[in-house]
Amino acid sequence: MIRINQEIINNTISKAKLSPRQRMNFNFHPKLDDMLQRMLNAVEPGTYIQPHKHENPDKTEVFMILTGKILVVEFDDYGNIVDKELLDSTSGRWAAEIPPRTWHTIISMKSGSVAYELKNGPYSPIDDKNFASWAPKEGQKEAENYLRYLTGKCGF
């Protein structure tokens, strides 16, 4: 039996806070080629995940909030926001499912935010994500401003 408990969540949050990227996964799937990828995804405010989609191979992705607040944002092909959902562990807004071929990102809105993430496998770094050309790349100076723009545009 695999258990998700406070100790695992706290350890993953601690590692995210120490990470230069301000995020950390804790994988439950034993191999990267498993057909169902299952993980904790701890994200701290300020971390930037470049908008992307899972296409060729097509993959569905699900985020279920365990603690904190995470904003899930979907975009059209031009980078316009088409939908958003604030996952909040205290408000009854617990999960969002992203269909294949849908541009999206997640944004931490509170320190200590952790989502349980499910995604079709297998994982291959070569084709897992198709990154949006209309958004800054992770590590670029413009990414911080873009993150502020997105949260503002979503009303936060």
CORHUBEL-V198066 format. One record per helix or strand. SS is the DSSP state (H for helix, E for strand). FROM is the first residue (numbers start at 1). TO is the last residue. If there is no record, write none. Layout:
ss={SS;SS}
from={FROM;FROM}
to={TO;TO}
This chain:
ss={H;E;E;E;E;E;E;E;E;E;E;E;H}
from={6;23;36;52;61;69;81;93;95;103;113;130;142}
to={18;27;43;53;67;75;88;93;98;108;120;131;153}
